[in-house]
Amino acid sequence: MKKMIIAIDELINQINQFKEGFLYTKSDRLESQEKVLITYDNDDYTLPLEEIDGFKYRVGIFQIEEVIQNLKIQTKNPDTENCIKAINFYIENDAFI
């Protein structure tokens, strides 16, 4: 398992580079430029840890990608802020907008 701390904005812009893994945050609600922890290069049987280095597990990377894809169907060229709002909605409600 590899770990990386990255701004949520950068992760959204580079989401296609991470095919699997998990998102961890320190806050309950994502904000622009917030630093998040991602794990990647996990094997097929890796389950997310509840917490790593003070960051709490939120969702899988594939779920973020699905949220963004769903948003692109609804909104032509959504900006990063809209993506963050959609991800927050998904985390809070376990549902797409």
MDAnalysis code that builds the backbone (N, CA, C; Angstrom):
import MDAnalysis as mda
import numpy as np

u = mda.Universe.empty(291, n_residues=97, atom_resindex=np.repeat(np.arange(97), 3), trajectory=True)
u.add_TopologyAttr("name", ["N", "CA", "C"] * 97)
u.add_TopologyAttr("resid", np.arange(1, 98))
u.add_TopologyAttr("resname", ["MET", "LYS", "LYS", "MET", "ILE", "ILE", "ALA", "ILE", "ASP", "GLU", "LEU", "ILE", "ASN", "GLN", "ILE", "ASN", "GLN", "PHE", "LYS", "GLU", "GLY", "PHE", "LEU", "TYR", "THR", "LYS", "SER", "ASP", "ARG", "LEU", "GLU", "SER", "GLN", "GLU", "LYS", "VAL", "LEU", "ILE", "THR", "TYR", "ASP", "ASN", "ASP", "ASP", "TYR", "THR", "LEU", "PRO", "LEU", "GLU", "GLU", "ILE", "ASP", "GLY", "PHE", "LYS", "TYR", "ARG", "VAL", "GLY", "ILE", "PHE", "GLN", "ILE", "GLU", "GLU", "VAL", "ILE", "GLN", "ASN", "LEU", "LYS", "ILE", "GLN", "THR", "LYS", "ASN", "PRO", "ASP", "THR", "GLU", "ASN", "CYS", "ILE", "LYS", "ALA", "ILE", "ASN", "PHE", "TYR", "ILE", "GLU", "ASN", "ASP", "ALA", "PHE", "ILE"])
u.atoms.positions = np.array([
    [0.852, -1.186, 0.000],
    [0.000, 0.000, 0.000],
    [0.890, 1.238, 0.000],
    [0.579, 2.143, -0.909],
    [1.286, 3.418, -0.972],
    [0.355, 4.500, -0.447],
    [0.936, 5.537, 0.160],
    [0.158, 6.658, 0.689],
    [0.642, 7.943, 0.044],
    [-0.298, 8.889, -0.104],
    [0.043, 10.201, -0.649],
    [-0.882, 11.240, -0.040],
    [-0.311, 12.362, 0.363],
    [-1.124, 13.501, 0.793],
    [-1.198, 14.450, -0.393],
    [-2.417, 14.849, -0.724],
    [-2.665, 15.655, -1.920],
    [-3.858, 16.572, -1.633],
    [-3.891, 17.730, -2.257],
    [-5.054, 18.616, -2.131],
    [-6.220, 17.977, -2.872],
    [-7.411, 18.077, -2.315],
    [-8.594, 17.471, -2.929],
    [-8.787, 17.985, -4.357],
    [-8.478, 19.237, -4.604],
    [-8.602, 19.818, -5.950],
    [-7.700, 19.079, -6.947],
    [-6.468, 18.797, -6.527],
    [-5.535, 18.084, -7.387],
    [-6.010, 16.653, -7.627],
    [-6.515, 16.012, -6.586],
    [-7.029, 14.654, -6.730],
    [-8.159, 14.615, -7.755],
    [-9.069, 15.563, -7.672],
    [-10.184, 15.615, -8.622],
    [-9.659, 15.762, -10.051],
    [-8.669, 16.625, -10.239],
    [-8.114, 16.855, -11.571],
    [-7.307, 15.670, -12.094],
    [-6.824, 14.814, -11.179],
    [-5.988, 13.681, -11.571],
    [-6.662, 12.336, -11.279],
    [-7.967, 12.337, -11.072],
    [-8.670, 11.145, -10.598],
    [-8.442, 9.935, -11.491],
    [-8.267, 10.139, -12.780],
    [-8.081, 9.011, -13.698],
    [-6.747, 8.296, -13.500],
    [-5.821, 8.907, -12.789],
    [-4.523, 8.278, -12.528],
    [-4.598, 7.259, -11.392],
    [-5.665, 7.306, -10.617],
    [-5.803, 6.416, -9.470],
    [-7.008, 5.504, -9.699],
    [-6.757, 4.280, -10.120],
    [-7.848, 3.362, -10.451],
    [-8.427, 2.681, -9.215],
    [-7.680, 2.637, -8.153],
    [-8.167, 2.011, -6.937],
    [-7.528, 2.708, -5.749],
    [-8.055, 2.465, -4.599],
    [-7.510, 3.064, -3.389],
    [-8.618, 3.657, -2.548],
    [-8.198, 4.393, -1.539],
    [-9.145, 4.924, -0.569],
    [-8.813, 6.373, -0.232],
    [-9.857, 7.139, 0.094],
    [-9.721, 8.543, 0.478],
    [-9.908, 8.677, 1.976],
    [-9.001, 9.406, 2.610],
    [-9.065, 9.693, 4.039],
    [-9.001, 11.209, 4.226],
    [-9.770, 11.731, 5.182],
    [-9.758, 13.171, 5.467],
    [-9.665, 13.406, 6.964],
    [-9.234, 14.604, 7.339],
    [-9.227, 14.980, 8.752],
    [-10.539, 15.637, 9.149],
    [-11.218, 16.258, 8.189],
    [-12.475, 16.939, 8.486],
    [-13.649, 16.068, 8.041],
    [-14.824, 16.406, 8.523],
    [-16.024, 15.671, 8.129],
    [-16.542, 16.118, 6.775],
    [-16.184, 17.329, 6.379],
    [-16.686, 17.904, 5.130],
    [-15.500, 18.472, 4.348],
    [-15.367, 18.069, 3.098],
    [-14.259, 18.530, 2.264],
    [-14.408, 20.002, 1.892],
    [-13.281, 20.687, 1.855],
    [-13.219, 22.085, 1.428],
    [-12.150, 22.200, 0.351],
    [-12.272, 23.195, -0.506],
    [-11.289, 23.429, -1.551],
    [-9.890, 23.564, -0.944],
    [-8.918, 22.978, -1.603],
    [-7.502, 22.996, -1.213],
    [-7.201, 22.183, 0.059],
    [-8.187, 21.509, 0.612],
    [-7.944, 20.678, 1.793],
    [-7.005, 19.535, 1.432],
    [-6.058, 19.277, 2.314],
    [-5.149, 18.155, 2.128],
    [-5.848, 16.879, 2.573],
    [-5.805, 15.879, 1.712],
    [-6.398, 14.580, 2.004],
    [-5.310, 13.522, 1.855],
    [-5.564, 12.371, 2.425],
    [-4.650, 11.245, 2.297],
    [-5.317, 10.215, 1.400],
    [-4.571, 9.728, 0.423],
    [-5.093, 8.621, -0.373],
    [-4.122, 7.455, -0.250],
    [-4.684, 6.265, -0.299],
    [-3.869, 5.063, -0.398],
    [-4.158, 4.466, -1.763],
    [-3.161, 3.848, -2.352],
    [-3.337, 3.251, -3.671],
    [-2.358, 2.101, -3.839],
    [-2.461, 1.430, -4.970],
    [-1.688, 0.215, -5.229],
    [-1.975, -0.844, -4.173],
    [-3.228, -0.900, -3.751],
    [-3.646, -1.937, -2.818],
    [-3.920, -3.212, -3.605],
    [-3.799, -4.358, -2.952],
    [-4.192, -5.574, -3.653],
    [-5.712, -5.704, -3.615],
    [-6.236, -6.660, -4.339],
    [-7.688, -6.811, -4.467],
    [-8.387, -7.117, -3.151],
    [-7.646, -7.571, -2.175],
    [-8.245, -7.994, -0.904],
    [-8.055, -6.982, 0.222],
    [-7.472, -5.834, -0.097],
    [-7.220, -4.818, 0.923],
    [-8.514, -4.112, 1.302],
    [-8.777, -4.073, 2.569],
    [-9.909, -3.304, 3.093],
    [-9.371, -2.010, 3.667],
    [-10.164, -0.941, 3.619],
    [-9.664, 0.327, 4.159],
    [-9.508, 0.256, 5.670],
    [-8.456, 0.881, 6.160],
    [-8.289, 1.037, 7.601],
    [-9.197, 2.167, 8.048],
    [-9.671, 2.116, 9.273],
    [-10.578, 3.157, 9.768],
    [-9.872, 4.510, 9.855],
    [-8.596, 4.483, 10.224],
    [-7.848, 5.733, 10.387],
    [-6.376, 5.492, 10.082],
    [-5.744, 6.482, 9.448],
    [-4.310, 6.457, 9.175],
    [-3.749, 7.834, 9.482],
    [-2.811, 7.903, 10.389],
    [-2.107, 9.159, 10.700],
    [-3.059, 10.326, 10.985],
    [-4.159, 10.077, 11.651],
    [-5.115, 11.132, 11.990],
    [-6.140, 11.421, 10.908],
    [-6.055, 10.742, 9.777],
    [-7.024, 10.876, 8.689],
    [-8.025, 9.734, 8.795],
    [-9.316, 10.039, 8.648],
    [-10.366, 9.027, 8.742],
    [-10.817, 8.588, 7.353],
    [-11.096, 7.296, 7.224],
    [-11.567, 6.749, 5.952],
    [-12.916, 7.367, 5.587],
    [-13.077, 7.730, 4.304],
    [-14.341, 8.302, 3.808],
    [-14.954, 7.458, 2.703],
    [-14.243, 7.282, 1.588],
    [-14.778, 6.531, 0.444],
    [-13.629, 5.946, -0.371],
    [-13.995, 5.046, -1.273],
    [-13.031, 4.510, -2.210],
    [-12.798, 5.476, -3.365],
    [-11.630, 5.414, -3.949],
    [-11.312, 6.275, -5.087],
    [-12.294, 6.041, -6.230],
    [-12.674, 4.777, -6.458],
    [-13.612, 4.481, -7.546],
    [-14.953, 5.170, -7.313],
    [-15.342, 5.368, -6.054],
    [-16.594, 6.063, -5.765],
    [-16.490, 7.543, -6.119],
    [-15.339, 8.140, -5.869],
    [-15.131, 9.538, -6.252],
    [-15.231, 9.669, -7.767],
    [-14.612, 8.733, -8.466],
    [-14.667, 8.761, -9.924],
    [-16.111, 8.640, -10.419],
    [-16.902, 7.772, -9.795],
    [-18.308, 7.614, -10.177],
    [-19.117, 8.876, -9.893],
    [-18.843, 9.525, -8.765],
    [-19.534, 10.772, -8.427],
    [-19.238, 11.826, -9.486],
    [-17.981, 11.951, -9.864],
    [-17.595, 12.948, -10.863],
    [-18.212, 12.619, -12.221],
    [-18.205, 11.352, -12.606],
    [-18.825, 10.954, -13.873],
    [-20.322, 11.265, -13.869],
    [-20.991, 10.982, -12.772],
    [-22.418, 11.271, -12.646],
    [-22.675, 12.777, -12.755],
    [-21.831, 13.565, -12.103],
    [-21.978, 15.020, -12.161],
    [-21.785, 15.535, -13.591],
    [-20.842, 14.942, -14.323],
    [-20.600, 15.363, -15.712],
    [-21.792, 15.055, -16.611],
    [-22.549, 14.032, -16.279],
    [-23.764, 13.724, -17.032],
    [-24.810, 14.812, -16.795],
    [-24.864, 15.320, -15.571],
    [-25.871, 16.308, -15.198],
    [-25.466, 17.741, -15.531],
    [-24.162, 18.022, -15.497],
    [-23.652, 19.383, -15.655],
    [-22.517, 19.387, -16.663],
    [-22.621, 20.225, -17.658],
    [-21.545, 20.316, -18.641],
    [-20.337, 20.992, -17.995],
    [-19.197, 20.309, -18.019],
    [-17.937, 20.828, -17.487],
    [-18.050, 21.363, -16.054],
    [-18.391, 20.511, -15.085],
    [-18.476, 20.995, -13.700],
    [-17.109, 21.445, -13.195],
    [-17.098, 22.510, -12.407],
    [-15.833, 22.972, -11.852],
    [-15.489, 22.163, -10.600],
    [-14.314, 22.405, -10.082],
    [-13.818, 21.656, -8.921],
    [-14.727, 21.830, -7.720],
    [-15.227, 23.037, -7.518],
    [-16.108, 23.298, -6.373],
    [-17.382, 22.456, -6.453],
    [-17.946, 22.330, -7.655],
    [-19.130, 21.482, -7.826],
    [-18.802, 20.020, -7.548],
    [-17.621, 19.589, -7.971],
    [-17.202, 18.211, -7.694],
    [-17.063, 17.975, -6.194],
    [-16.489, 18.937, -5.484],
    [-16.338, 18.805, -4.035],
    [-17.708, 18.720, -3.363],
    [-18.637, 19.564, -3.791],
    [-19.996, 19.515, -3.235],
    [-20.644, 18.160, -3.488],
    [-20.464, 17.623, -4.693],
    [-21.051, 16.323, -5.031],
    [-20.415, 15.199, -4.208],
    [-19.107, 15.275, -3.996],
    [-18.425, 14.262, -3.177],
    [-18.913, 14.343, -1.739],
    [-19.034, 15.564, -1.204],
    [-19.563, 15.731, 0.158],
    [-20.969, 15.149, 0.271],
    [-21.804, 15.417, -0.715],
    [-23.169, 14.892, -0.700],
    [-23.139, 13.368, -0.676],
    [-22.284, 12.781, -1.496],
    [-22.178, 11.327, -1.554],
    [-21.713, 10.770, -0.214],
    [-20.688, 11.369, 0.376],
    [-20.176, 10.888, 1.664],
    [-21.250, 10.990, 2.745],
    [-21.987, 12.085, 2.769],
    [-22.985, 12.318, 3.817],
    [-24.248, 11.481, 3.636],
    [-24.605, 11.183, 2.373],
    [-25.898, 10.541, 2.100],
    [-25.803, 9.161, 1.460],
    [-24.590, 8.753, 1.119],
    [-24.378, 7.491, 0.417],
    [-25.250, 7.417, -0.838],
    [-25.334, 8.551, -1.540],
    [-26.168, 8.651, -2.739],
    [-25.612, 9.756, -3.633],
    [-25.909, 9.641, -4.926],
    [-25.528, 10.684, -5.872],
    [-26.512, 11.846, -5.784],
    [-26.054, 13.021, -6.205],
    [-26.947, 14.193, -6.250],
    [-28.014, 13.950, -7.270],
])
